[in-house]
Every structure is written in structure tokens, then in C-alpha cells.
Amino acid sequence: MPEFRFELMAVDGAARRGRLHTAWGVIDTPTFMPVGTAATVKAMTFEMVRQTGAQIVLGNTYHLMLRPGAERIARLGGLRRFMGWDGPILTDSGGFQVMSLAARRKLDEKGVVFSSHIDGSRHELTPERSIEIQHLLDATITMQLDECIRLPSERHETERAMELSLRWAERSKQAFQPRQGYGLFGIVQGGTDLELRARSAKGLAAIGFDGYAVGGLAVGEPQALMFETLEGTCPHLPTTHPRYLMGVGKPADMAGAVLRGIDMFDCVMPTRSGRTAQAFTKRGPLNMRNARHADDPRPLDPEADCPATRDYSRAYLHHLVKSEEILGATLLSWNNVWYYQEVMRGLRQAIEDGRSQQFVADMLASEAAGDI
Ligand SMILES: CNc1nc2c(CCNCC3CCCCC3)c3nc(N)[nH]c(=O)c3cc2[nH]1
């Protein structure tokens, strides 16, 4: 069983091209991880997910502990076998989803108690229980339980949540069962306060993790503030380990974050927008409900070798979304995840070639150019 190892292959400024070796496969970084909330990347089969070039997908403690239950998934052989994905899986610890989805939440030193948004049943999530659930799911990469506060927030509140998350990081590490080829990531908090961010990053590095996530962002702050926070956070993280920016983002957000030292991303945007008729292309997003596509025989992008949409006309995609056909959601989600993988392939090559700044500038110009 290969050990969990991050191989730094090339650096271009603060941008990194690497390879993350895990028990269930290799992940080329920078990487985009499609979100599989309830054991499915919505509207897609895992065969389609594979064809996009994705190498790792996300699962989630919060959703799966409520339904179908972590112990049930363990009895069925773990999440990979349950959903038929043959590669590595990263599971989030559930805290973020509790704070954004659950009802009657109470958070204290021990953890968080809450009522299920599905049937109102009461549940408790502690650092130890979250680690146990992710173990039952057989997650390849496990996330610590953390507290992600809403922005903007008072400094003392940001500090309290950051320090709690650091204590929970320690408890998570104590509870984690090390296994060859599996990893545990800490999560940096601290809002947009760079002194708190530095303290959080150094505190996590002192505890020692297999990778470091930057949490607490993509919660409504302007892109410039997210980038400024990354510039004040990444330099305090070990260069030898992967960095994961949680919940990000639009292609431009990811590209800018790669230039500031981030290696891994997850976001619901490509799949969620695929279900709302949006098609990502290198010339920016298209709303396929727009009547201007009704008679257009061209594919979305004649130069894109996309397994999802290269064989279909815009007119057909327009018809599917107007008719509320399920295939519309499938083809656009598949197209969008493929486009996100294209952006990552381009970034990896550009970093190897020492031209990542130029690649990002060209990508932004192309997306701004608008449709052909
Ligand atoms: C969208 N913006 C954003 N997302 C954040 C997330 C969630 C990342 N995505 C996980 C998937 C979500 C759908 C279900 C499957 C897991 C965050 N998660 C944690 N633990 N901590 C954050 O600070 C944290 C911060 C985040 N900011």
C-alpha cells in the first residue's frame, strides 16, 4: 500500500505543480475535486466523472450520517464501494454543513448538537465522532471538525472560533487512526485577520497534518479580500504539504488562488449551475435557456474535445433545458466538470512551463471576450 506523500514537481512563483500519492490513487495538482454530497456527483454517473479527468471526489459527513448512516455504509464496504467510485475520496467533517443546513444548533467546547434538516432528529457532532464517521466511510482524506464563522465578524468572535478550531484540530489528530496511504488535514481559520490566520497556520503546522486546508473563505467576501487572505496565509504553511482552499470556486477564483499557492479545490458550482442551464466554456458561461441558442447548430465550443457536449448542438441543449429534460442537467453538469478539469490541466502544464501568470491572464481575457 503506497504511503500518503506529496511530490512537489515544479514551482512557478508561488504556484506549484505536484502529485499527491494516496492508497487509492494519484492526484495531479492543482486539482479540482467534484462534489458528491449524498454519495453521488449530482446528475452524473462516475463513468462520466472519470471521463472528465477527475481523480478524487468529495463526500460529506453531515449528509451521510443523517442518510443512509455511516454505520450502514461501513457494513456495505465503505463509501467508495457504495457509490462505485474507484479512486480516492475526501470527506468534509460536517461542521460547515451543520452551520448552514441544520436546525436548532448548539455549539460549545465539546462539539455541536443539531436537528436533522431531513426529519428533525437530534444529532451530536464532536471532533471524535466526525473522525469516526469519516473512518466508517473509509475516506482517503479526512478533515478535522472546525468552526467556520460567517463574515464579517468581530475580531474577538473570529479569534474565539479560530482557537476553538485549533483545539478541535488537536482532538481530531488524537482520534484519527493513521493508516498507510490515508491522510488527515487540518483547517486554517481566522477570518480575514492576517495575524489570526498566521497563528492558526503555525498552530496546525506544530500539531502536524498530512495536508492543510484554508477554511473560512468563499463565504461572501470579495475576491480581492480572499486573495489578500491567501497571501497572508499560504507562506505560513509547509511547502512540502498540499494546500486545499475549501469551497472555491469560479474558474477565475481558482486560477488566482493557484498563483498564490493553493493546490486543491472543491465547489458545487459546476454541477449546481449545470442543473440551472448554465454551460461553462472558455469564453465564459452561457445560459442555455436563452432563445438565441434555439436554432444554433454549432457545439458549445468547436475546439473543445468535451465528451459531454462535443457531439451536440446548442439548439439541442437549449431544447433539453427548455423541456426540463433530465438529460439537460446531466450533459451540462458533465460539460462543466470537464471544463473545470480543463482549467486544471492548463494550469498544471503552465506551471511546468514557467508561464502560469500568462496562462491565467489569457484565460481571464478569453472568459471576458464573451461568446463567439
Ligand atoms: C462554498 N464556500 C465554502 N465552502 C466551505 C466549506 C465546505 C467545502 N465543501 C465541502 C462539500 C460541500 C457540499 C457537500 C460535500 C462537501 C468549508 N468546510 C469546512 N469544514 N470548513 C470551512 O471553513 C469551509 C469553508 C467553506 N466555504
PDBQT file of the ligand as one rigid body, heavy atoms in Angstrom, charges set to zero:
ROOT
HETATM    1  C1  LIG A 401     -18.740  27.471  -0.675  1.00  0.00    +0.000 C 
HETATM    2  N1  LIG A 401     -17.858  28.113   0.257  1.00  0.00    +0.000 N 
HETATM    3  C2  LIG A 401     -17.305  27.397   1.259  1.00  0.00    +0.000 A 
HETATM    4  N2  LIG A 401     -17.455  26.060   1.417  1.00  0.00    +0.000 NA
HETATM    5  C3  LIG A 401     -16.765  25.752   2.562  1.00  0.00    +0.000 A 
HETATM    6  C4  LIG A 401     -16.632  24.522   3.204  1.00  0.00    +0.000 A 
HETATM    7  C5  LIG A 401     -17.258  23.272   2.597  1.00  0.00    +0.000 C 
HETATM    8  C6  LIG A 401     -16.390  22.787   1.444  1.00  0.00    +0.000 C 
HETATM    9  N3  LIG A 401     -17.161  21.921   0.537  1.00  0.00    +0.000 N 
HETATM   10  C7  LIG A 401     -17.473  20.623   1.099  1.00  0.00    +0.000 C 
HETATM   11  C8  LIG A 401     -18.571  19.924   0.318  1.00  0.00    +0.000 C 
HETATM   12  C9  LIG A 401     -19.860  20.749   0.359  1.00  0.00    +0.000 C 
HETATM   13  C10 LIG A 401     -21.033  20.016  -0.274  1.00  0.00    +0.000 C 
HETATM   14  C11 LIG A 401     -21.205  18.641   0.329  1.00  0.00    +0.000 C 
HETATM   15  C12 LIG A 401     -19.940  17.817   0.221  1.00  0.00    +0.000 C 
HETATM   16  C13 LIG A 401     -18.765  18.534   0.893  1.00  0.00    +0.000 C 
HETATM   17  C14 LIG A 401     -15.902  24.503   4.439  1.00  0.00    +0.000 A 
HETATM   18  N4  LIG A 401     -15.774  23.311   5.117  1.00  0.00    +0.000 NA
HETATM   19  C15 LIG A 401     -15.145  23.314   6.325  1.00  0.00    +0.000 A 
HETATM   20  N5  LIG A 401     -15.022  22.167   7.018  1.00  0.00    +0.000 N 
HETATM   21  N6  LIG A 401     -14.598  24.453   6.868  1.00  0.00    +0.000 N 
HETATM   22  C16 LIG A 401     -14.674  25.649   6.240  1.00  0.00    +0.000 A 
HETATM   23  O1  LIG A 401     -14.169  26.670   6.765  1.00  0.00    +0.000 OA
HETATM   24  C17 LIG A 401     -15.350  25.707   4.957  1.00  0.00    +0.000 A 
HETATM   25  C18 LIG A 401     -15.482  26.916   4.274  1.00  0.00    +0.000 A 
HETATM   26  C19 LIG A 401     -16.195  26.939   3.072  1.00  0.00    +0.000 A 
HETATM   27  N7  LIG A 401     -16.541  27.944   2.244  1.00  0.00    +0.000 N 
ENDROOT
TORSDOF 0
